Protein backbone atom coordinates (compact mmCIF):
# COMPACT_ATOMS: atom_id res chain seq x y z
CA UNK A 1 0.00 0.00 0.00
CA UNK A 2 1.26 3.49 -0.91
CA UNK A 3 2.30 5.40 2.18
CA UNK A 4 0.65 8.54 0.83
CA UNK A 5 -2.67 6.74 0.41
CA UNK A 6 -2.39 5.70 4.04
CA UNK A 7 -1.24 8.90 5.75
CA UNK A 8 -2.00 11.67 3.24
CA UNK A 9 -4.97 10.40 1.31
CA UNK A 10 -6.20 13.28 -0.84
CA UNK A 11 -9.81 12.12 -0.96
CA UNK A 12 -10.00 11.60 2.80
CA UNK A 13 -8.36 14.98 3.29
CA UNK A 14 -10.94 16.66 1.06
CA UNK A 15 -13.90 15.05 2.84
CA UNK A 16 -12.70 15.65 6.39
CA UNK A 17 -11.10 19.10 6.02
CA UNK A 18 -14.32 20.98 6.94
CA UNK A 19 -14.53 19.02 10.21
CA UNK A 20 -10.94 19.91 11.01
CA UNK A 21 -11.57 23.59 10.33
CA UNK A 22 -14.53 23.52 12.71
CA UNK A 23 -12.30 21.95 15.34
CA UNK A 24 -9.57 24.52 14.71
CA UNK A 25 -12.04 27.36 15.27
CA UNK A 26 -13.05 25.85 18.62
CA UNK A 27 -9.39 25.37 19.54
CA UNK A 28 -8.60 29.01 18.77
CA UNK A 29 -11.59 30.23 20.78
CA UNK A 30 -10.65 28.07 23.75
CA UNK A 31 -6.99 29.05 23.54
CA UNK A 32 -7.69 32.79 23.28
CA UNK A 33 -10.20 32.80 26.14
CA UNK A 34 -7.88 30.78 28.39
CA UNK A 35 -4.86 32.95 27.61
CA UNK A 36 -6.70 36.21 28.38
CA UNK A 37 -8.21 34.83 31.58
CA UNK A 38 -4.86 33.34 32.61
CA UNK A 39 -3.09 36.67 32.10
CA UNK A 40 -5.62 38.49 34.26
CA UNK A 41 -5.49 35.83 36.97
CA UNK A 42 -1.70 35.65 36.85
CA UNK A 43 -1.26 39.41 37.24
CA UNK A 44 -3.67 39.46 40.18
CA UNK A 45 -1.83 36.57 41.84
CA UNK A 46 1.55 38.20 41.27
CA UNK A 47 0.40 41.45 42.86
CA UNK A 48 -1.12 39.59 45.79
CA UNK A 49 2.06 37.59 46.34
CA UNK A 50 4.32 40.63 46.18
CA UNK A 51 2.26 43.30 47.92
CA UNK A 52 -0.62 41.61 49.73
CA UNK A 53 -0.86 41.15 53.50
CA UNK A 54 1.02 38.23 55.01
CA UNK A 55 -1.81 35.65 55.04
CA UNK A 56 -2.76 36.48 51.45
CA UNK A 57 0.85 36.04 50.34
CA UNK A 58 0.94 32.61 51.94
CA UNK A 59 -2.35 31.57 50.30
CA UNK A 60 -1.22 32.90 46.94
CA UNK A 61 2.07 31.02 47.07
CA UNK A 62 0.19 27.86 48.09
CA UNK A 63 -2.18 28.27 45.12
CA UNK A 64 0.69 28.82 42.69
CA UNK A 65 2.64 25.82 43.95
CA UNK A 66 -0.41 23.54 43.86
CA UNK A 67 -1.54 24.43 40.36
CA UNK A 68 1.98 24.29 38.97
CA UNK A 69 2.26 20.77 40.39
CA UNK A 70 -1.05 19.18 39.37
CA UNK A 71 -1.16 17.68 35.85
CA UNK A 72 -3.55 19.61 33.63
CA UNK A 73 -5.28 16.44 32.46
CA UNK A 74 -6.02 15.42 36.05
CA UNK A 75 -7.45 18.86 36.83
CA UNK A 76 -9.55 18.83 33.68
CA UNK A 77 -11.06 15.46 34.55
CA UNK A 78 -11.78 16.61 38.11
CA UNK A 79 -13.51 19.77 36.90
CA UNK A 80 -15.65 17.98 34.32
CA UNK A 81 -16.38 14.64 35.99
CA UNK A 82 -16.10 15.28 39.74
CA UNK A 83 -17.81 18.65 40.22
CA UNK A 84 -21.24 17.34 39.08
CA UNK A 85 -21.28 15.21 42.25
CA UNK A 86 -21.58 18.45 44.26
CA UNK A 87 -24.17 19.93 41.90
CA UNK A 88 -21.82 21.94 39.70
CA UNK A 89 -22.12 20.80 36.11
CA UNK A 90 -20.05 22.71 33.56
CA UNK A 91 -20.07 22.50 29.79
CA UNK A 92 -17.01 21.00 28.06
CA UNK A 93 -15.90 24.46 26.94
CA UNK A 94 -16.22 26.03 30.39
CA UNK A 95 -14.57 23.01 32.03
CA UNK A 96 -11.61 23.13 29.67
CA UNK A 97 -11.27 26.90 29.94
CA UNK A 98 -11.44 26.76 33.76
CA UNK A 99 -8.73 24.10 34.00
CA UNK A 100 -6.48 25.87 31.49
CA UNK A 101 -6.97 29.22 33.22
CA UNK A 102 -6.23 27.89 36.69
CA UNK A 103 -2.96 26.30 35.59
CA UNK A 104 -1.94 29.07 33.19
CA UNK A 105 -2.64 31.69 35.85
CA UNK A 106 -0.21 29.99 38.24
CA UNK A 107 2.62 29.99 35.69
CA UNK A 108 1.78 33.51 34.53
CA UNK A 109 1.92 34.77 38.13
CA UNK A 110 5.51 33.61 38.46
CA UNK A 111 6.42 35.22 35.14
CA UNK A 112 4.93 38.57 36.20
CA UNK A 113 6.56 38.32 39.62
CA UNK A 114 9.98 37.76 38.07
CA UNK A 115 9.44 40.69 35.72
CA UNK A 116 8.42 43.06 38.50
CA UNK A 117 11.31 41.98 40.73
CA UNK A 118 13.71 42.60 37.83
CA UNK A 119 12.91 46.34 37.91
CA UNK A 120 15.64 48.25 39.81
CA UNK A 121 14.66 49.48 43.26
CA UNK A 122 15.65 52.97 42.18
CA UNK A 123 12.54 53.11 40.00
CA UNK A 124 10.36 52.79 43.10
CA UNK A 125 12.41 55.36 45.00
CA UNK A 126 12.29 57.85 42.11
CA UNK A 127 8.52 57.45 41.82
CA UNK A 128 8.10 58.07 45.53
CA UNK A 129 10.29 61.18 45.26
CA UNK A 130 8.00 62.49 42.51
CA UNK A 131 5.00 62.06 44.80
CA UNK A 132 3.42 59.17 42.93
CA UNK A 133 1.15 56.88 44.91
CA UNK A 134 1.81 53.15 45.07
CA UNK A 135 -0.91 52.50 42.52
CA UNK A 136 0.40 55.17 40.15
CA UNK A 137 3.93 53.84 40.51
CA UNK A 138 2.85 50.33 39.64
CA UNK A 139 0.52 51.28 36.77
CA UNK A 140 2.60 54.02 35.14
CA UNK A 141 6.21 53.09 35.92
CA UNK A 142 6.76 49.50 37.01
CA UNK A 143 4.26 47.41 35.02
CA UNK A 144 5.06 48.93 31.59
CA UNK A 145 8.73 48.04 32.08
CA UNK A 146 7.95 44.62 33.55
CA UNK A 147 5.65 43.74 30.65
CA UNK A 148 8.42 44.43 28.14
CA UNK A 149 10.69 42.09 30.09
CA UNK A 150 8.18 39.23 30.31
CA UNK A 151 6.83 39.33 26.74
CA UNK A 152 8.97 36.34 25.57
CA UNK A 153 8.07 34.00 28.47
CA UNK A 154 4.43 35.11 28.33
CA UNK A 155 4.32 34.32 24.61
CA UNK A 156 5.91 30.95 25.25
CA UNK A 157 3.35 30.24 27.96
CA UNK A 158 0.56 31.18 25.57
CA UNK A 159 1.90 28.69 23.03
CA UNK A 160 1.79 26.00 25.71
CA UNK A 161 -1.81 26.91 26.51
CA UNK A 162 -2.82 26.50 22.87
CA UNK A 163 -1.08 23.12 22.72
CA UNK A 164 -2.74 22.03 25.95
CA UNK A 165 -6.18 22.69 24.46
CA UNK A 166 -5.78 19.30 22.79
CA UNK A 167 -6.42 17.73 26.19
CA UNK A 168 -9.97 19.10 26.06
CA UNK A 169 -10.87 16.23 23.74
CA UNK A 170 -11.12 13.94 26.77
CA UNK A 171 -14.25 15.83 27.93
CA UNK A 172 -15.98 15.60 24.54
CA UNK A 173 -14.85 19.08 23.51
CA UNK A 174 -15.11 19.25 19.69
CA UNK A 175 -11.67 20.80 19.29
CA UNK A 176 -9.19 20.09 16.51
CA UNK A 177 -7.92 16.83 18.00
CA UNK A 178 -11.42 15.53 18.78
CA UNK A 179 -12.64 16.32 15.27
CA UNK A 180 -9.56 14.67 13.80
CA UNK A 181 -10.13 11.56 15.90
CA UNK A 182 -13.77 11.35 14.82
CA UNK A 183 -12.85 11.95 11.18
CA UNK A 184 -10.22 9.23 11.38
CA UNK A 185 -12.80 6.79 12.73
CA UNK A 186 -15.35 7.69 10.03
CA UNK A 187 -12.82 7.45 7.21
CA UNK A 188 -10.99 4.43 8.62
CA UNK A 189 -7.81 6.25 7.66
CA UNK A 190 -5.19 8.15 9.75
CA UNK A 191 -4.98 11.08 7.31
CA UNK A 192 -7.12 13.43 9.49
CA UNK A 193 -4.74 12.92 12.42
CA UNK A 194 -1.73 13.75 10.26
CA UNK A 195 -3.46 16.84 8.87
CA UNK A 196 -4.39 17.96 12.39
CA UNK A 197 -0.75 17.67 13.43
CA UNK A 198 0.27 19.71 10.38
CA UNK A 199 -2.29 22.40 11.28
CA UNK A 200 -0.90 22.65 14.81
CA UNK A 201 2.63 22.99 13.42
CA UNK A 202 1.62 25.56 10.79
CA UNK A 203 -0.13 27.66 13.42
CA UNK A 204 2.40 27.39 16.26
CA UNK A 205 5.75 27.19 14.47
CA UNK A 206 5.76 30.92 13.54
CA UNK A 207 4.98 31.77 17.18
CA UNK A 208 7.84 29.58 18.39
CA UNK A 209 10.17 31.33 15.95
CA UNK A 210 8.88 34.71 17.16
CA UNK A 211 9.66 33.82 20.77
CA UNK A 212 13.19 32.77 19.85
CA UNK A 213 13.71 36.03 17.97
CA UNK A 214 12.40 38.12 20.88
CA UNK A 215 14.61 36.26 23.34
CA UNK A 216 17.69 36.95 21.21
CA UNK A 217 16.72 40.61 20.90
CA UNK A 218 16.21 41.04 24.64
CA UNK A 219 19.48 39.23 25.34
CA UNK A 220 21.30 41.58 22.95
CA UNK A 221 19.82 44.61 24.70
CA UNK A 222 21.00 43.39 28.08
CA UNK A 223 24.56 43.20 26.79
TIMIVO-350157 format. One record per residue (C-alpha): residue number from 1; residue in three letters; x, y, z. Coordinates in Angstrom, 3 decimals, always signed. Example, Ala and Ser with C-alpha at 12.3 -4.5 7.8 and 13.67 -1.06 7.14 Angstrom:
<nr 1	rest ALA	X +12.300	Y -4.500	Z +7.800>
<nr 2	rest SER	X +13.670	Y -1.060	Z +7.140>
//
This chain:
<nr 1	rest UNK	X +0.000	Y +0.000	Z +0.000>
<nr 2	rest UNK	X +1.263	Y +3.485	Z -0.914>
<nr 3	rest UNK	X +2.302	Y +5.395	Z +2.184>
<nr 4	rest UNK	X +0.655	Y +8.544	Z +0.831>
<nr 5	rest UNK	X -2.668	Y +6.743	Z +0.413>
<nr 6	rest UNK	X -2.392	Y +5.701	Z +4.039>
<nr 7	rest UNK	X -1.239	Y +8.901	Z +5.752>
<nr 8	rest UNK	X -1.996	Y +11.674	Z +3.239>
<nr 9	rest UNK	X -4.966	Y +10.404	Z +1.309>
<nr 10	rest UNK	X -6.196	Y +13.283	Z -0.841>
<nr 11	rest UNK	X -9.814	Y +12.116	Z -0.960>
<nr 12	rest UNK	X -10.001	Y +11.596	Z +2.800>
<nr 13	rest UNK	X -8.359	Y +14.975	Z +3.290>
<nr 14	rest UNK	X -10.940	Y +16.659	Z +1.061>
<nr 15	rest UNK	X -13.899	Y +15.049	Z +2.845>
<nr 16	rest UNK	X -12.700	Y +15.647	Z +6.390>
<nr 17	rest UNK	X -11.101	Y +19.096	Z +6.021>
<nr 18	rest UNK	X -14.320	Y +20.980	Z +6.938>
<nr 19	rest UNK	X -14.526	Y +19.020	Z +10.205>
<nr 20	rest UNK	X -10.941	Y +19.907	Z +11.010>
<nr 21	rest UNK	X -11.573	Y +23.587	Z +10.326>
<nr 22	rest UNK	X -14.533	Y +23.522	Z +12.705>
<nr 23	rest UNK	X -12.296	Y +21.954	Z +15.336>
<nr 24	rest UNK	X -9.566	Y +24.523	Z +14.706>
<nr 25	rest UNK	X -12.037	Y +27.360	Z +15.268>
<nr 26	rest UNK	X -13.055	Y +25.851	Z +18.616>
<nr 27	rest UNK	X -9.390	Y +25.372	Z +19.537>
<nr 28	rest UNK	X -8.602	Y +29.009	Z +18.765>
<nr 29	rest UNK	X -11.594	Y +30.234	Z +20.779>
<nr 30	rest UNK	X -10.648	Y +28.071	Z +23.746>
<nr 31	rest UNK	X -6.994	Y +29.046	Z +23.544>
<nr 32	rest UNK	X -7.686	Y +32.787	Z +23.276>
<nr 33	rest UNK	X -10.197	Y +32.803	Z +26.138>
<nr 34	rest UNK	X -7.884	Y +30.781	Z +28.393>
<nr 35	rest UNK	X -4.864	Y +32.953	Z +27.606>
<nr 36	rest UNK	X -6.697	Y +36.207	Z +28.380>
<nr 37	rest UNK	X -8.212	Y +34.832	Z +31.583>
<nr 38	rest UNK	X -4.863	Y +33.340	Z +32.610>
<nr 39	rest UNK	X -3.093	Y +36.668	Z +32.097>
<nr 40	rest UNK	X -5.621	Y +38.492	Z +34.259>
<nr 41	rest UNK	X -5.485	Y +35.825	Z +36.969>
<nr 42	rest UNK	X -1.701	Y +35.653	Z +36.853>
<nr 43	rest UNK	X -1.264	Y +39.410	Z +37.236>
<nr 44	rest UNK	X -3.670	Y +39.465	Z +40.181>
<nr 45	rest UNK	X -1.830	Y +36.566	Z +41.836>
<nr 46	rest UNK	X +1.550	Y +38.199	Z +41.266>
<nr 47	rest UNK	X +0.398	Y +41.452	Z +42.859>
<nr 48	rest UNK	X -1.117	Y +39.587	Z +45.788>
<nr 49	rest UNK	X +2.061	Y +37.585	Z +46.342>
<nr 50	rest UNK	X +4.324	Y +40.625	Z +46.183>
<nr 51	rest UNK	X +2.264	Y +43.304	Z +47.918>
<nr 52	rest UNK	X -0.617	Y +41.610	Z +49.729>
<nr 53	rest UNK	X -0.864	Y +41.145	Z +53.499>
<nr 54	rest UNK	X +1.018	Y +38.226	Z +55.012>
<nr 55	rest UNK	X -1.807	Y +35.650	Z +55.044>
<nr 56	rest UNK	X -2.759	Y +36.482	Z +51.446>
<nr 57	rest UNK	X +0.849	Y +36.043	Z +50.339>
<nr 58	rest UNK	X +0.943	Y +32.607	Z +51.943>
<nr 59	rest UNK	X -2.346	Y +31.567	Z +50.300>
<nr 60	rest UNK	X -1.218	Y +32.900	Z +46.937>
<nr 61	rest UNK	X +2.066	Y +31.016	Z +47.072>
<nr 62	rest UNK	X +0.186	Y +27.856	Z +48.088>
<nr 63	rest UNK	X -2.176	Y +28.268	Z +45.117>
<nr 64	rest UNK	X +0.689	Y +28.825	Z +42.688>
<nr 65	rest UNK	X +2.641	Y +25.817	Z +43.945>
<nr 66	rest UNK	X -0.409	Y +23.542	Z +43.861>
<nr 67	rest UNK	X -1.545	Y +24.429	Z +40.355>
<nr 68	rest UNK	X +1.982	Y +24.290	Z +38.972>
<nr 69	rest UNK	X +2.255	Y +20.772	Z +40.393>
<nr 70	rest UNK	X -1.046	Y +19.185	Z +39.367>
<nr 71	rest UNK	X -1.155	Y +17.678	Z +35.849>
<nr 72	rest UNK	X -3.545	Y +19.612	Z +33.634>
<nr 73	rest UNK	X -5.277	Y +16.440	Z +32.464>
<nr 74	rest UNK	X -6.018	Y +15.422	Z +36.053>
<nr 75	rest UNK	X -7.454	Y +18.861	Z +36.831>
<nr 76	rest UNK	X -9.552	Y +18.833	Z +33.679>
<nr 77	rest UNK	X -11.064	Y +15.457	Z +34.552>
<nr 78	rest UNK	X -11.781	Y +16.611	Z +38.114>
<nr 79	rest UNK	X -13.514	Y +19.773	Z +36.898>
<nr 80	rest UNK	X -15.650	Y +17.978	Z +34.319>
<nr 81	rest UNK	X -16.383	Y +14.642	Z +35.992>
<nr 82	rest UNK	X -16.103	Y +15.285	Z +39.743>
<nr 83	rest UNK	X -17.808	Y +18.651	Z +40.223>
<nr 84	rest UNK	X -21.237	Y +17.343	Z +39.082>
<nr 85	rest UNK	X -21.276	Y +15.214	Z +42.255>
<nr 86	rest UNK	X -21.583	Y +18.446	Z +44.258>
<nr 87	rest UNK	X -24.174	Y +19.928	Z +41.901>
<nr 88	rest UNK	X -21.823	Y +21.944	Z +39.701>
<nr 89	rest UNK	X -22.117	Y +20.799	Z +36.107>
<nr 90	rest UNK	X -20.052	Y +22.710	Z +33.564>
<nr 91	rest UNK	X -20.067	Y +22.497	Z +29.789>
<nr 92	rest UNK	X -17.007	Y +20.995	Z +28.061>
<nr 93	rest UNK	X -15.900	Y +24.463	Z +26.939>
<nr 94	rest UNK	X -16.215	Y +26.033	Z +30.393>
<nr 95	rest UNK	X -14.569	Y +23.010	Z +32.026>
<nr 96	rest UNK	X -11.608	Y +23.132	Z +29.667>
<nr 97	rest UNK	X -11.271	Y +26.897	Z +29.942>
<nr 98	rest UNK	X -11.443	Y +26.757	Z +33.757>
<nr 99	rest UNK	X -8.729	Y +24.105	Z +34.000>
<nr 100	rest UNK	X -6.482	Y +25.865	Z +31.486>
<nr 101	rest UNK	X -6.970	Y +29.221	Z +33.217>
<nr 102	rest UNK	X -6.227	Y +27.891	Z +36.693>
<nr 103	rest UNK	X -2.964	Y +26.299	Z +35.585>
<nr 104	rest UNK	X -1.938	Y +29.066	Z +33.189>
<nr 105	rest UNK	X -2.639	Y +31.690	Z +35.847>
<nr 106	rest UNK	X -0.209	Y +29.994	Z +38.241>
<nr 107	rest UNK	X +2.615	Y +29.994	Z +35.685>
<nr 108	rest UNK	X +1.785	Y +33.511	Z +34.533>
<nr 109	rest UNK	X +1.918	Y +34.769	Z +38.128>
<nr 110	rest UNK	X +5.514	Y +33.614	Z +38.461>
<nr 111	rest UNK	X +6.416	Y +35.222	Z +35.142>
<nr 112	rest UNK	X +4.934	Y +38.567	Z +36.196>
<nr 113	rest UNK	X +6.556	Y +38.321	Z +39.620>
<nr 114	rest UNK	X +9.979	Y +37.757	Z +38.069>
<nr 115	rest UNK	X +9.444	Y +40.691	Z +35.716>
<nr 116	rest UNK	X +8.419	Y +43.062	Z +38.501>
<nr 117	rest UNK	X +11.305	Y +41.985	Z +40.730>
<nr 118	rest UNK	X +13.712	Y +42.605	Z +37.834>
<nr 119	rest UNK	X +12.910	Y +46.340	Z +37.905>
<nr 120	rest UNK	X +15.639	Y +48.247	Z +39.808>
<nr 121	rest UNK	X +14.664	Y +49.479	Z +43.262>
<nr 122	rest UNK	X +15.649	Y +52.965	Z +42.185>
<nr 123	rest UNK	X +12.538	Y +53.111	Z +40.003>
<nr 124	rest UNK	X +10.357	Y +52.787	Z +43.100>
<nr 125	rest UNK	X +12.411	Y +55.364	Z +44.997>
<nr 126	rest UNK	X +12.292	Y +57.846	Z +42.109>
<nr 127	rest UNK	X +8.525	Y +57.449	Z +41.816>
<nr 128	rest UNK	X +8.100	Y +58.073	Z +45.529>
<nr 129	rest UNK	X +10.292	Y +61.181	Z +45.260>
<nr 130	rest UNK	X +8.004	Y +62.493	Z +42.505>
<nr 131	rest UNK	X +5.002	Y +62.061	Z +44.800>
<nr 132	rest UNK	X +3.415	Y +59.170	Z +42.931>
<nr 133	rest UNK	X +1.148	Y +56.877	Z +44.907>
<nr 134	rest UNK	X +1.806	Y +53.154	Z +45.073>
<nr 135	rest UNK	X -0.914	Y +52.495	Z +42.522>
<nr 136	rest UNK	X +0.400	Y +55.173	Z +40.151>
<nr 137	rest UNK	X +3.933	Y +53.841	Z +40.511>
<nr 138	rest UNK	X +2.849	Y +50.331	Z +39.643>
<nr 139	rest UNK	X +0.519	Y +51.282	Z +36.773>
<nr 140	rest UNK	X +2.605	Y +54.020	Z +35.138>
<nr 141	rest UNK	X +6.205	Y +53.092	Z +35.918>
<nr 142	rest UNK	X +6.758	Y +49.496	Z +37.008>
<nr 143	rest UNK	X +4.263	Y +47.412	Z +35.023>
<nr 144	rest UNK	X +5.060	Y +48.927	Z +31.591>
<nr 145	rest UNK	X +8.729	Y +48.035	Z +32.084>
<nr 146	rest UNK	X +7.951	Y +44.619	Z +33.545>
<nr 147	rest UNK	X +5.647	Y +43.742	Z +30.651>
<nr 148	rest UNK	X +8.416	Y +44.427	Z +28.144>
<nr 149	rest UNK	X +10.689	Y +42.093	Z +30.086>
<nr 150	rest UNK	X +8.182	Y +39.233	Z +30.305>
<nr 151	rest UNK	X +6.826	Y +39.326	Z +26.744>
<nr 152	rest UNK	X +8.972	Y +36.342	Z +25.574>
<nr 153	rest UNK	X +8.068	Y +34.003	Z +28.467>
<nr 154	rest UNK	X +4.429	Y +35.108	Z +28.331>
<nr 155	rest UNK	X +4.316	Y +34.322	Z +24.613>
<nr 156	rest UNK	X +5.913	Y +30.951	Z +25.253>
<nr 157	rest UNK	X +3.349	Y +30.238	Z +27.964>
<nr 158	rest UNK	X +0.555	Y +31.185	Z +25.569>
<nr 159	rest UNK	X +1.901	Y +28.687	Z +23.034>
<nr 160	rest UNK	X +1.791	Y +25.998	Z +25.714>
<nr 161	rest UNK	X -1.814	Y +26.912	Z +26.514>
<nr 162	rest UNK	X -2.823	Y +26.498	Z +22.869>
<nr 163	rest UNK	X -1.075	Y +23.121	Z +22.721>
<nr 164	rest UNK	X -2.740	Y +22.029	Z +25.949>
<nr 165	rest UNK	X -6.180	Y +22.689	Z +24.463>
<nr 166	rest UNK	X -5.778	Y +19.296	Z +22.786>
<nr 167	rest UNK	X -6.418	Y +17.728	Z +26.194>
<nr 168	rest UNK	X -9.974	Y +19.095	Z +26.059>
<nr 169	rest UNK	X -10.873	Y +16.232	Z +23.737>
<nr 170	rest UNK	X -11.120	Y +13.939	Z +26.773>
<nr 171	rest UNK	X -14.246	Y +15.834	Z +27.930>
<nr 172	rest UNK	X -15.981	Y +15.605	Z +24.540>
<nr 173	rest UNK	X -14.848	Y +19.077	Z +23.511>
<nr 174	rest UNK	X -15.106	Y +19.248	Z +19.686>
<nr 175	rest UNK	X -11.670	Y +20.803	Z +19.292>
<nr 176	rest UNK	X -9.194	Y +20.089	Z +16.513>
<nr 177	rest UNK	X -7.916	Y +16.830	Z +17.997>
<nr 178	rest UNK	X -11.422	Y +15.533	Z +18.778>
<nr 179	rest UNK	X -12.641	Y +16.316	Z +15.274>
<nr 180	rest UNK	X -9.555	Y +14.671	Z +13.798>
<nr 181	rest UNK	X -10.132	Y +11.559	Z +15.898>
<nr 182	rest UNK	X -13.767	Y +11.348	Z +14.818>
<nr 183	rest UNK	X -12.847	Y +11.954	Z +11.183>
<nr 184	rest UNK	X -10.216	Y +9.227	Z +11.384>
<nr 185	rest UNK	X -12.800	Y +6.789	Z +12.732>
<nr 186	rest UNK	X -15.354	Y +7.692	Z +10.032>
<nr 187	rest UNK	X -12.821	Y +7.454	Z +7.211>
<nr 188	rest UNK	X -10.987	Y +4.426	Z +8.623>
<nr 189	rest UNK	X -7.812	Y +6.252	Z +7.658>
<nr 190	rest UNK	X -5.193	Y +8.145	Z +9.746>
<nr 191	rest UNK	X -4.979	Y +11.079	Z +7.307>
<nr 192	rest UNK	X -7.116	Y +13.434	Z +9.490>
<nr 193	rest UNK	X -4.742	Y +12.921	Z +12.416>
<nr 194	rest UNK	X -1.725	Y +13.754	Z +10.263>
<nr 195	rest UNK	X -3.463	Y +16.836	Z +8.865>
<nr 196	rest UNK	X -4.394	Y +17.962	Z +12.387>
<nr 197	rest UNK	X -0.753	Y +17.669	Z +13.435>
<nr 198	rest UNK	X +0.268	Y +19.708	Z +10.380>
<nr 199	rest UNK	X -2.291	Y +22.398	Z +11.285>
<nr 200	rest UNK	X -0.898	Y +22.650	Z +14.813>
<nr 201	rest UNK	X +2.631	Y +22.986	Z +13.416>
<nr 202	rest UNK	X +1.618	Y +25.556	Z +10.787>
<nr 203	rest UNK	X -0.127	Y +27.662	Z +13.421>
<nr 204	rest UNK	X +2.402	Y +27.390	Z +16.262>
<nr 205	rest UNK	X +5.748	Y +27.192	Z +14.468>
<nr 206	rest UNK	X +5.762	Y +30.918	Z +13.545>
<nr 207	rest UNK	X +4.984	Y +31.771	Z +17.175>
<nr 208	rest UNK	X +7.839	Y +29.581	Z +18.391>
<nr 209	rest UNK	X +10.173	Y +31.326	Z +15.950>
<nr 210	rest UNK	X +8.880	Y +34.710	Z +17.162>
<nr 211	rest UNK	X +9.656	Y +33.816	Z +20.775>
<nr 212	rest UNK	X +13.189	Y +32.773	Z +19.849>
<nr 213	rest UNK	X +13.707	Y +36.026	Z +17.972>
<nr 214	rest UNK	X +12.401	Y +38.117	Z +20.879>
<nr 215	rest UNK	X +14.613	Y +36.257	Z +23.343>
<nr 216	rest UNK	X +17.686	Y +36.955	Z +21.207>
<nr 217	rest UNK	X +16.722	Y +40.614	Z +20.898>
<nr 218	rest UNK	X +16.211	Y +41.042	Z +24.637>
<nr 219	rest UNK	X +19.484	Y +39.230	Z +25.336>
<nr 220	rest UNK	X +21.304	Y +41.580	Z +22.952>
<nr 221	rest UNK	X +19.821	Y +44.610	Z +24.696>
<nr 222	rest UNK	X +21.001	Y +43.392	Z +28.083>
<nr 223	rest UNK	X +24.561	Y +43.196	Z +26.792>
//
